[in-house]
C-alpha cells in the first residue's frame, strides 16, 4: 500500500513459513521516500491486509489472529502517531481490505463486510466461498473484484474506491 512515495506493508507468515521465521515478531512496515525502512508496529499476532484512508492519514491493518482491524493515525511524515482497534471482531479471519472514496472499509472475512470509518458494520456483500482479497477497478472505480478460492467475482457498487494516494 502506498501514500505518495511512502510504502506500507505487512509480513504475515502462514503454514510452514511460520516455522522458518528469522524474527520473533510480525510487523507493519513503512518505507519513506528517502528511507530507511521503519517498523510501524511490532506484533505477536499476524497483520495481513493493509489499506489507507482516502486522505492518507489513517493506515488500516487486518489482524488474522485477533480477527480484528487496527487503525494507525499517521502524521504528516507518514509516521504512526497513534494506534487503536477499530473493529474488535470481524466474525471470521480477515484478509484483504480496501477503502472507498467516502472512507468506508471493505473487509474480506465472512463475505465482504462493509464498515464506516467509525468501525460500524453497515452492509455485507455475500460471496460464495471464503474471500481472500478484494480491490476496486474499471474506469469509474465502481467495480469490486473479489477472490475466493479459485473464483474471481466482480460486483458493481455505488461508491467508487479510493486509490492508494486518495484518488481512484
GILINFEN-V40709 format. One record per residue. N is the residue number from 1. PHI is phi in radians with two decimals (999 if undefined). BURIAL is b if it has 9 or more other C-alpha atoms within 8 Angstrom, else e. Layout:
# GILINFEN-V40709
N&PHI&BURIAL / N&PHI&BURIAL
This chain:
# GILINFEN-V40709
1&999&b / 2&-2.25&b / 3&-2.26&b / 4&1.06&e / 5&-1.68&e / 6&-1.53&b / 7&-2.14&b / 8&-2.15&b / 9&-2.71&b / 10&-2.03&b / 11&-2.34&b / 12&-1.23&b / 13&-2.11&e / 14&-2.19&e / 15&1.04&e / 16&-1.19&e / 17&-1.04&e / 18&-1.10&e / 19&-1.30&e / 20&-2.01&e / 21&-1.25&e / 22&-1.58&e / 23&-1.73&e / 24&-1.68&e / 25&-2.58&e / 26&-1.87&b / 27&-2.37&b / 28&-1.97&b / 29&-2.07&b / 30&-2.32&b / 31&-2.01&b / 32&-1.27&b / 33&-0.95&e / 34&-2.00&e / 35&1.06&e / 36&-1.45&e / 37&-1.05&e / 38&-2.22&e / 39&-1.52&b / 40&-1.41&b / 41&-2.57&e / 42&-1.94&b / 43&-2.14&b / 44&-1.50&e / 45&-1.75&b / 46&-1.70&b / 47&-1.22&b / 48&-2.36&b / 49&-1.17&b / 50&-2.56&b / 51&-2.69&b / 52&-2.02&b / 53&-1.13&b / 54&-0.98&b / 55&-1.54&e / 56&1.30&b / 57&-1.75&b / 58&-2.28&b / 59&-1.80&b / 60&-1.84&b / 61&-2.36&b / 62&-1.42&b / 63&-2.09&b / 64&-1.14&b / 65&-1.36&e / 66&-1.48&e / 67&0.96&b / 68&-2.45&b / 69&-2.25&b / 70&-1.80&b / 71&-2.10&b / 72&-2.04&b / 73&-1.24&b / 74&-2.00&b / 75&-1.39&b / 76&-1.15&e / 77&-1.65&e / 78&1.44&b / 79&-1.57&b / 80&-1.16&b / 81&-2.08&e / 82&3.03&e / 83&-2.38&b / 84&-2.66&e / 85&-1.46&b / 86&-1.50&b / 87&-2.20&b / 88&-1.33&e / 89&-2.59&b / 90&-1.45&b / 91&1.45&e / 92&-2.83&e / 93&-1.20&b / 94&-1.40&b / 95&-2.22&b / 96&-1.20&b / 97&-2.53&b / 98&-2.42&b / 99&-2.26&b / 100&-1.59&b / 101&-1.20&b / 102&-1.60&e / 103&1.65&b / 104&-1.29&b / 105&-1.78&b / 106&-2.04&b / 107&-1.98&b / 108&-1.35&b / 109&-2.54&b / 110&-1.74&b / 111&1.25&b / 112&-1.84&b / 113&-1.50&b / 114&-1.87&b / 115&-2.16&b / 116&-1.40&b / 117&-1.14&e / 118&-1.50&e / 119&1.54&e / 120&-1.65&e / 121&-1.20&e / 122&-2.02&e / 123&-2.92&e / 124&-2.41&e / 125&-1.79&e / 126&-1.17&e / 127&-2.37&b / 128&-1.29&e / 129&1.59&e / 130&-1.61&b / 131&-1.25&b / 132&-1.96&b / 133&-2.73&b / 134&-2.65&b / 135&-2.84&b / 136&-1.56&b / 137&-2.80&b / 138&1.24&e / 139&-1.01&e / 140&-1.58&e / 141&1.21&b / 142&-1.78&b / 143&-1.84&b / 144&-1.85&b / 145&-1.80&b / 146&-2.22&b / 147&-1.74&b / 148&-2.63&b / 149&1.07&e / 150&-1.63&e / 151&-1.79&e / 152&-2.21&e / 153&-1.97&b / 154&-2.17&e / 155&-2.22&e / 156&-1.47&e / 157&-2.18&e / 158&-1.37&e / 159&-1.76&e / 160&-1.16&b / 161&-1.33&b / 162&-1.53&b / 163&-1.43&b / 164&-1.15&b / 165&-1.88&b / 166&1.63&b / 167&-1.96&e / 168&-1.17&b
